[in-house]
Amino acid sequence: MDSTVTLPRFSTVSSSALSFLNDNLANAQGLARASNFATELDAHCRDLDQSLTELNRTLESKLVAYVSFSDRANSLFSHVNVKLTDLSSATRSPSSVADGSRTADHILGEELPALAKEVARLETVRAYAETALKLDSLVGDIEDAVSSTMNKNMRKHSSTKNSEDMRLLAIKRLKQAEDVLTSVTKTRPQWSHLVAAVDHRVDRALAILRPQAIVDHRALLTSLGWPPPLSSLTSSIPDTKTSSEVPNPLFTIPGDLKHQYCENFIALCCLQELQRRRKSRQLEGHNREVALHQPLWAIEELVNPISVACQRHFSKWIDKPEFIFTLVYKITRDYVDSMDELLQPLVDEAMLVGYSCREEWISAMVTTLYTYLAKEVFPVYVGQLDEEGITGIQSQARVSWLHLVDLMISFDKQIKSLVAQSGILLSLQEDGNSQKISSLSVFCDRPDWLDLWGEIELADALDKLKRETDDDRNWTMKVQGAALLFGTEDYKSPAVSSAFLRCLSSVVDRCRSLPTISSRSRFLRLAGAPIILKFLDCLLMRCQEAEGLTALTDDDALIKVANSVNAAHYFESVLKEWCEDVFFLEMGSCQDDQIGASVVDNNVTDGPMEGFVSAIFDEEIKKFEDFRMEWVEKLSVVVLRGCDARCREYMKNRRQWQEKNEEGWTVSKTLVGALDYMQGKMSVIQESLNGLDFVGVWRSLAAAMDRLLFNGILMSNVKFNYDGVERLGCDMEVLFGVFGAWCLRPEGFFPKLNEGLKLMKMEEKQLQGSVVGGETWMEENRMRHLRVFEVEKIVRNRVFTS
């Protein structure tokens, strides 16, 4: 038997076959492996034959389905033609003329609407069939491309280019299918079962396509030398200023590999954009923004191997976290420019909207950091706090915790400066995405750690303030520059108030670094509000000590209370100014939302919800206001009590109002002592107390003196002759003169005494009209502060005998 194999003519061999033979059989080594190539080609041909057989079966089933549908459609159209023929003959029949109106009504009222409905139904069926066939064809192409990609990846000598081409084809068909599904969702929402069926098949294809694309991308990155070695970075950690520049592998990729990487990067971005579109369609009507914005997959694949490499170094630096922050910042900074220059154009080419490679790189590196902190560092620190809590000594653990927080705040400031270089910081804040670029986000995910931090900050602040409050000089020295800060008003506040404000300001500054409003509000309520209340407690305790020792009769006690009121007013004014800032108003609104939610949870919905604060420190400010009002009132009461004791003889002397005045008489001697006492105490208070609160003191004292003298003299059934009225008028002029040092019209602050004197100075005939006129007479004579019975009593006690 002849074993000679006849070779085909050279001219009949295809160019692709010639190219294949030239590439693989060009030398002796290729000829030696010819049998292996033949085996592989046989296996490849069998796979192709099997694929062709499956495609033929699929095509046959599709054709059978189409023929069946076509037969049903022809049957329906034939039925419509019969109906139209019957309608045409009915309108032309002579017999129909006799029943013309009845037939026309029947046709117009019943048959034509039914016919139109049938035609519309047929059109819907046709559109549904066309859409279903189109989607089936697209999904079939997707499944074939995905299957082909998987088969090629399982072979040892598969072409990378062909695999990438099949993946791009699958993505293209996926986009086309998504376009159809989006159109169907908007125009034919009743076809939900069709959409669900297609989504199910597409999801199965994506479940294979995306992992395979990521695996290929990782393999390509490994072949490019990514991640770069970290040895040079870690060796320069203690002195980052002198560290050498590390070459960026992304800038040193050879031409063909760079083109392959760019295509692979774009394909991954296109796949993510497709996934985003699908989620957007599926979540229509829901809070889509939360679910749609995912980290950029291609950037994640750059960061993940770096994260793994870094953690080997992080584990050595648990006790020196500053090295961890330095390394992460250096890696982030060294490679951030390549994200803008090399990768951002690829993202734009992939039409992936709303993504910045710079932002994604930074946020991914920050996420790596705070994930490690949350898993490895903070649990160790919490354990140290728990252990030292058992022994009752927490100094070292608290210092370590605060040092770690300081490092996190400093790191976040550096990261924000990197972000700001691209001009996207404002967009991050507006979108509420600042949490992505903050290592302090660990506290947003763990409120219990935030509470622990607040407790540590508060304890540290109170320890520092204890030394300030124990120093008596801080209660006597005045705040320098308070008048410059708050207009022309000098609050005469002691220096201790500035110490508390500095401490509170430090807590507020640390609070500003937290990325979310709710966490800032929570932290400030934990660490800031207790400092304010501690200061208020110190002021209250000093006032109560002064009151308990001397009942505020001693000048030193008055000065001590005045200093406390000054400190409270100064502190309150600073808090009010702070709370006008947007930073504090946002936290106040967050607090309002939490209160509103609790009210709704408790089913308290009747009537408007009143009493909610509009700024985070409104409750504390109200307490300071109440404190000031209480002790300002007590200062005026102390002076009033002294005046009352010294005025008793003056008010008990009932005969003086009917005696004839001596020549050269000016003021009652028994009143002079009371006025001298009042003037002396008010001078001490005026010198010690700030101007705003001193106004409250003398006004309160004036109102009290008005009531005291009016009730003790004019309402005590004392008879007044002309000389008695003149004597009382002179006494009151002296009293008004004391208060004239603080206002222009002091008599306006003694309304009852002033109107009582006015009433007694009237002529007898004019007073007789008051008995008859009543309220009308009082309005005519401008008696606005006296009541009718008081007027009648004063008139009865007026004596007009000569």
Secondary structure, DSSP 8 states (H G I E B T S, - for coil): ---------GGGS-HHHHHHHHHHSSSHHHHHTHHHHHHHHHHHHHHHHHHHHHHHHHHHHHHHHHHHHHHHHHHHHHHHHHHHHHHHHHHH-THHHHTHHHHHHHIIIIIHHHHHHHHHHHHHHHHHHHHHHHHHHHHHHHHHHHHHHHHHHHSTT--HHHHHHHHHHHHHHHHHHHHHHHHHHHH-TT-HHHHHHHHHHHHHHHHHHHHHHHHHHHHHHHHTT-S---HHHHHTGGGGGG------GGGS--HHHHHHHHHHHHHHHHHHHHHHHHHHHHTTTS-HHHHH----HHHHHHHHHHHHHHHHHHTT-TT-HHHHHHHHHHHHHHHHHHIIIIIHHHHHHTT-TT--HHHHHHHHHHHHHHHHIIIIIHHHHHHHHHHHHHHT--HHHHHHHHHHHHHHHHHHHHHHHHHHTTT-HHHHHHTT-GGGG-TTHHHHH-HHHHHHHHHHHHHHHHHHHHHHHH-THHHHSB-TTHHHHTTT-----BHHHHHHHHHHHHHHHHHHTSSSHHHHHHHIIIIIHHHHHHHHHHHHHHHHHHHHHHTT-SHHHHHHHHHHHHHHHHHHHHHHHHHTSHHHHHHHHHHHHHHHHHHHHTT--SS------SSTTHHHHHHHHHHHHHHHHHHHHHHHHHHHHHHHHHHH--GGGTS---TT--S-HHHHHHHHHHHHHHHHHHHHS-HHHHHHHHHHHHHHHHHHHIIIIITTT--B-HHHHHHHHHHHHHHHHHHTTT-S-GGGG-HHHHHHHHHHTS-HHHHHHHHHHTHHHHHHTT--S--HHHHHHHHHTB----
